Each structure stands twice: as structure tokens, then as C-alpha cells.
Amino acid sequence: MIRVNRFTVWVICVIVGVVLVVGAMAQAAKYNWKLASVLPESHPVHQALVTFADKVKEKTNGEAEITVYPAGQLGQEKDYIEGVKLGSIEFTKVSSAPLGQFSNTLPVACQSENCSSPGIFLAL
């Protein structure tokens, strides 16, 4: 029977631990971002967001990964806007109406009577 002392066991454990940590770091994305939306998974815009996330991962060779959270998993649109401002959510897809709570000029641009002329946005 082979006798192994404590120091040898300790060295082996350290080597195995280092190999596991380095392997995990090599596979993990450098940037992990969240994209929040209230749209259901069946919605075409949600499917476009998923395609966007896939393309970002592809074009960055896996260094940037975007996790899409559909159907209000992270709250409502107002929560998403606040999350982006705080930095807890990196991307969001929201309607224009909730943005009016955070901007003084946006509600004017969103009113339907202001959109009757194609050149109205140039004046805004």
C-alpha cells in the first residue's frame, strides 16, 4: 500500500483547484449583460432580441453574452428604465410612454397630434 503524507494531498488539491478555476475562467464570458423586456417569448420583437443576443455573442467570440429576460421577469418597463439608470440592467426594450416619466421633452414627441406631419420631428 502506498503511503501519502498530508503535504502531498494538499499540493494535489491546490493543483486540481487551480486547474478548475482556470478552466472555468476560460469558458466564462468576459461581459455578462441583461436585456429585459415585457414582451412574451412568442412575440416577434422578443425573437429579434434573442437574435441580437446571439449575434453579439458570435461577433465577440463569446466574450460578451447577453441574457434575455422576457415577459416581465425582472419587473415592469418603469423598473427596467430605473435599472438601466442604476446599472443593474444593461439593455432594455421599453415603450415610449414610460420614458415620459424620465424626460421632460419626450412626452411632447409621443403625443399623436404632434405626429401628423412627417417633418414634425425635425422641429422638435
Secondary structure, DSSP 4 states (H G I P E B T S, - for coil): -----HHHHHHHHHHHHHHHHHHHHHHS-SEEEEEEESS-TTSHHHHHHHHHHHHHHHHTTTSEEEEEE-TTTT--HHHHHHHHHHTS-SEEE--HHHHTTT-SSHHHHH-GGGGSSTTHHHH-
